[in-house]
Amino acid sequence: MDLNQAIVKAAALLGAGIAMGIGALGPGLGEGFTAGKACEGIARTPENAGLITRTMLIGQAVSESTGIYSLVVALLLIFTA
Amino acid sequence: MMQADSFLLISAYLGAALSTGLASISAGIGEGYAAGEAAKALAKQPKSGDGLLRTMLISQAVTETGAIFGLVISLLLIFGGAGHIAGSWFKVGALLAAGLSMGLGSIGPGFGAGYTGGQACSVISRLPKESNRVTTNMLIGQALAQTDAIFALVVSLLLLYSVPNPTASTTLGHFVVKISAFLGASIAIGIGTMGPGMGIGFVTGRASNMLGRFPRERGAISRTMFLGAAVSESTAIYALVIAFLLIFFS
């Protein structure tokens, strides 16, 4: 393998790792926080359990989006660069 | 080209230091948080002493797991990592990456498990008769948080033991690509499990706390806890997939 090509490929692979690693930090923390607060809400007002669960899942789905962006970018870096 | 053999030892020792060093950060802080909450709770309710002490010790033992994984990888790196494979630049990258992966990967779960333990201790002092139920929920929650440390352990072991040997046609370029891929995999799984580890710990900590205060709602609380923890885990699984791809398909 030509060294120049190898360096580009190496940087892309390292970049994929960094993208997915740091990209997973935020969603993981955020989704956990959402679910923790949802547990609290359901314990205090169990009659709203359905509404709270729905809101929790929608909030987590939005929070997940940046994790999925990171995944897509990492896959692109691995397979196309 | 430089000799890889001498760099193998450097990489193994550096990896060993990073593995235990980083993994101990959050285990220490997490266990300290649990002990602090237990001490605070004891001051309010001196009568709940025995049950509280038991829960605190159990929670600290589980929180310690991540640091023990880090220690195991360090010992493997120091005593066996470099020894039994002849020098290759693949291995030089892999040993450092194995240590980094385990060290970084234990940080999140340690904080998460420690938070869960602290929350459980704090609620047990208010309602000592819910002690067993809260402790069970706490253990399940800590186990969920520690799955992320296990992901990191799996990646570390793969990096230690499934590295290809170089062939006659292996060039410097191949080494450069593969070493970056290994380091990328370790960063992906190491930092990628930090968020989910802490997030799951927060969910299970709040759930344990609420379970102690509102025991009648335990069904709804555990259901929400599992659902929330599973969603929070998803990004760690993405990171694991990327780490596998980087190790095996690069």
HADDOCK unambig.tbl for C-alpha pairs under 7 A between the chains (distance, minus, plus):
assign (segid A and resid 1 and name CA) (segid B and resid 171 and name CA) 6.57 0.50 0.50
assign (segid A and resid 1 and name CA) (segid B and resid 173 and name CA) 5.38 0.50 0.50
assign (segid A and resid 1 and name CA) (segid B and resid 174 and name CA) 6.55 0.50 0.50
assign (segid A and resid 2 and name CA) (segid B and resid 173 and name CA) 6.28 0.50 0.50
assign (segid A and resid 3 and name CA) (segid B and resid 173 and name CA) 4.94 0.50 0.50
assign (segid A and resid 6 and name CA) (segid B and resid 173 and name CA) 4.90 0.50 0.50
assign (segid A and resid 6 and name CA) (segid B and resid 174 and name CA) 6.88 0.50 0.50
assign (segid A and resid 6 and name CA) (segid B and resid 176 and name CA) 6.59 0.50 0.50
assign (segid A and resid 6 and name CA) (segid B and resid 177 and name CA) 5.79 0.50 0.50
assign (segid A and resid 7 and name CA) (segid B and resid 176 and name CA) 6.79 0.50 0.50
assign (segid A and resid 7 and name CA) (segid B and resid 177 and name CA) 6.86 0.50 0.50
assign (segid A and resid 9 and name CA) (segid B and resid 177 and name CA) 6.20 0.50 0.50
assign (segid A and resid 10 and name CA) (segid B and resid 176 and name CA) 6.29 0.50 0.50
assign (segid A and resid 10 and name CA) (segid B and resid 177 and name CA) 4.27 0.50 0.50
assign (segid A and resid 10 and name CA) (segid B and resid 180 and name CA) 5.21 0.50 0.50
assign (segid A and resid 10 and name CA) (segid B and resid 181 and name CA) 6.66 0.50 0.50
assign (segid A and resid 11 and name CA) (segid B and resid 180 and name CA) 7.00 0.50 0.50
assign (segid A and resid 13 and name CA) (segid B and resid 180 and name CA) 6.34 0.50 0.50
assign (segid A and resid 13 and name CA) (segid B and resid 181 and name CA) 5.22 0.50 0.50
assign (segid A and resid 13 and name CA) (segid B and resid 184 and name CA) 6.23 0.50 0.50
assign (segid A and resid 14 and name CA) (segid B and resid 180 and name CA) 5.29 0.50 0.50
assign (segid A and resid 14 and name CA) (segid B and resid 181 and name CA) 5.77 0.50 0.50
assign (segid A and resid 14 and name CA) (segid B and resid 183 and name CA) 6.60 0.50 0.50
assign (segid A and resid 14 and name CA) (segid B and resid 184 and name CA) 4.21 0.50 0.50
assign (segid A and resid 15 and name CA) (segid B and resid 184 and name CA) 6.89 0.50 0.50
assign (segid A and resid 16 and name CA) (segid B and resid 184 and name CA) 6.69 0.50 0.50
assign (segid A and resid 17 and name CA) (segid B and resid 184 and name CA) 4.00 0.50 0.50
assign (segid A and resid 17 and name CA) (segid B and resid 185 and name CA) 5.38 0.50 0.50
assign (segid A and resid 17 and name CA) (segid B and resid 187 and name CA) 5.70 0.50 0.50
assign (segid A and resid 17 and name CA) (segid B and resid 188 and name CA) 4.36 0.50 0.50
assign (segid A and resid 18 and name CA) (segid B and resid 184 and name CA) 6.31 0.50 0.50
assign (segid A and resid 18 and name CA) (segid B and resid 187 and name CA) 5.95 0.50 0.50
assign (segid A and resid 18 and name CA) (segid B and resid 188 and name CA) 5.73 0.50 0.50
assign (segid A and resid 20 and name CA) (segid B and resid 188 and name CA) 5.40 0.50 0.50
assign (segid A and resid 20 and name CA) (segid B and resid 192 and name CA) 6.59 0.50 0.50
assign (segid A and resid 20 and name CA) (segid B and resid 239 and name CA) 5.81 0.50 0.50
assign (segid A and resid 21 and name CA) (segid B and resid 187 and name CA) 5.88 0.50 0.50
assign (segid A and resid 21 and name CA) (segid B and resid 188 and name CA) 3.70 0.50 0.50
assign (segid A and resid 21 and name CA) (segid B and resid 189 and name CA) 6.08 0.50 0.50
assign (segid A and resid 21 and name CA) (segid B and resid 190 and name CA) 6.85 0.50 0.50
assign (segid A and resid 21 and name CA) (segid B and resid 191 and name CA) 4.72 0.50 0.50
assign (segid A and resid 21 and name CA) (segid B and resid 192 and name CA) 3.94 0.50 0.50
assign (segid A and resid 21 and name CA) (segid B and resid 239 and name CA) 6.30 0.50 0.50
assign (segid A and resid 22 and name CA) (segid B and resid 191 and name CA) 5.86 0.50 0.50
assign (segid A and resid 22 and name CA) (segid B and resid 192 and name CA) 6.04 0.50 0.50
assign (segid A and resid 24 and name CA) (segid B and resid 192 and name CA) 4.77 0.50 0.50
assign (segid A and resid 24 and name CA) (segid B and resid 195 and name CA) 6.49 0.50 0.50
assign (segid A and resid 24 and name CA) (segid B and resid 235 and name CA) 5.21 0.50 0.50
assign (segid A and resid 24 and name CA) (segid B and resid 236 and name CA) 6.65 0.50 0.50
assign (segid A and resid 25 and name CA) (segid B and resid 191 and name CA) 6.74 0.50 0.50
assign (segid A and resid 25 and name CA) (segid B and resid 192 and name CA) 5.63 0.50 0.50
assign (segid A and resid 25 and name CA) (segid B and resid 194 and name CA) 5.96 0.50 0.50
assign (segid A and resid 25 and name CA) (segid B and resid 195 and name CA) 3.99 0.50 0.50
assign (segid A and resid 25 and name CA) (segid B and resid 196 and name CA) 6.91 0.50 0.50
assign (segid A and resid 26 and name CA) (segid B and resid 195 and name CA) 6.08 0.50 0.50
assign (segid A and resid 28 and name CA) (segid B and resid 195 and name CA) 4.35 0.50 0.50
assign (segid A and resid 28 and name CA) (segid B and resid 196 and name CA) 3.94 0.50 0.50
assign (segid A and resid 28 and name CA) (segid B and resid 199 and name CA) 5.59 0.50 0.50
assign (segid A and resid 28 and name CA) (segid B and resid 232 and name CA) 4.94 0.50 0.50
assign (segid A and resid 28 and name CA) (segid B and resid 233 and name CA) 6.73 0.50 0.50
assign (segid A and resid 28 and name CA) (segid B and resid 235 and name CA) 6.19 0.50 0.50
assign (segid A and resid 29 and name CA) (segid B and resid 195 and name CA) 4.52 0.50 0.50
assign (segid A and resid 29 and name CA) (segid B and resid 196 and name CA) 5.76 0.50 0.50
assign (segid A and resid 29 and name CA) (segid B and resid 198 and name CA) 6.09 0.50 0.50
assign (segid A and resid 29 and name CA) (segid B and resid 199 and name CA) 4.24 0.50 0.50
assign (segid A and resid 30 and name CA) (segid B and resid 199 and name CA) 6.79 0.50 0.50
assign (segid A and resid 31 and name CA) (segid B and resid 199 and name CA) 6.57 0.50 0.50
assign (segid A and resid 31 and name CA) (segid B and resid 231 and name CA) 6.99 0.50 0.50
assign (segid A and resid 31 and name CA) (segid B and resid 232 and name CA) 5.18 0.50 0.50
assign (segid A and resid 32 and name CA) (segid B and resid 199 and name CA) 3.66 0.50 0.50
assign (segid A and resid 32 and name CA) (segid B and resid 200 and name CA) 5.24 0.50 0.50
assign (segid A and resid 32 and name CA) (segid B and resid 202 and name CA) 6.05 0.50 0.50
assign (segid A and resid 32 and name CA) (segid B and resid 203 and name CA) 5.46 0.50 0.50
assign (segid A and resid 32 and name CA) (segid B and resid 228 and name CA) 6.53 0.50 0.50
assign (segid A and resid 32 and name CA) (segid B and resid 229 and name CA) 6.55 0.50 0.50
assign (segid A and resid 32 and name CA) (segid B and resid 232 and name CA) 5.49 0.50 0.50
assign (segid A and resid 33 and name CA) (segid B and resid 199 and name CA) 5.95 0.50 0.50
assign (segid A and resid 33 and name CA) (segid B and resid 202 and name CA) 6.21 0.50 0.50
assign (segid A and resid 33 and name CA) (segid B and resid 203 and name CA) 6.48 0.50 0.50
assign (segid A and resid 35 and name CA) (segid B and resid 203 and name CA) 5.65 0.50 0.50
assign (segid A and resid 35 and name CA) (segid B and resid 225 and name CA) 6.82 0.50 0.50
assign (segid A and resid 35 and name CA) (segid B and resid 228 and name CA) 4.76 0.50 0.50
assign (segid A and resid 36 and name CA) (segid B and resid 202 and name CA) 5.91 0.50 0.50
assign (segid A and resid 36 and name CA) (segid B and resid 203 and name CA) 3.83 0.50 0.50
assign (segid A and resid 36 and name CA) (segid B and resid 206 and name CA) 5.44 0.50 0.50
assign (segid A and resid 36 and name CA) (segid B and resid 207 and name CA) 6.68 0.50 0.50
assign (segid A and resid 39 and name CA) (segid B and resid 206 and name CA) 6.87 0.50 0.50
assign (segid A and resid 39 and name CA) (segid B and resid 207 and name CA) 5.71 0.50 0.50
assign (segid A and resid 39 and name CA) (segid B and resid 221 and name CA) 5.54 0.50 0.50
assign (segid A and resid 39 and name CA) (segid B and resid 224 and name CA) 5.98 0.50 0.50
assign (segid A and resid 39 and name CA) (segid B and resid 225 and name CA) 6.46 0.50 0.50
assign (segid A and resid 40 and name CA) (segid B and resid 206 and name CA) 6.63 0.50 0.50
assign (segid A and resid 40 and name CA) (segid B and resid 207 and name CA) 6.92 0.50 0.50
assign (segid A and resid 40 and name CA) (segid B and resid 210 and name CA) 6.20 0.50 0.50
assign (segid A and resid 42 and name CA) (segid B and resid 221 and name CA) 6.69 0.50 0.50
assign (segid A and resid 43 and name CA) (segid B and resid 210 and name CA) 6.17 0.50 0.50
assign (segid A and resid 43 and name CA) (segid B and resid 214 and name CA) 6.18 0.50 0.50
assign (segid A and resid 43 and name CA) (segid B and resid 217 and name CA) 5.97 0.50 0.50
assign (segid A and resid 43 and name CA) (segid B and resid 221 and name CA) 6.35 0.50 0.50
assign (segid A and resid 67 and name CA) (segid B and resid 235 and name CA) 6.19 0.50 0.50
assign (segid A and resid 71 and name CA) (segid B and resid 238 and name CA) 6.57 0.50 0.50
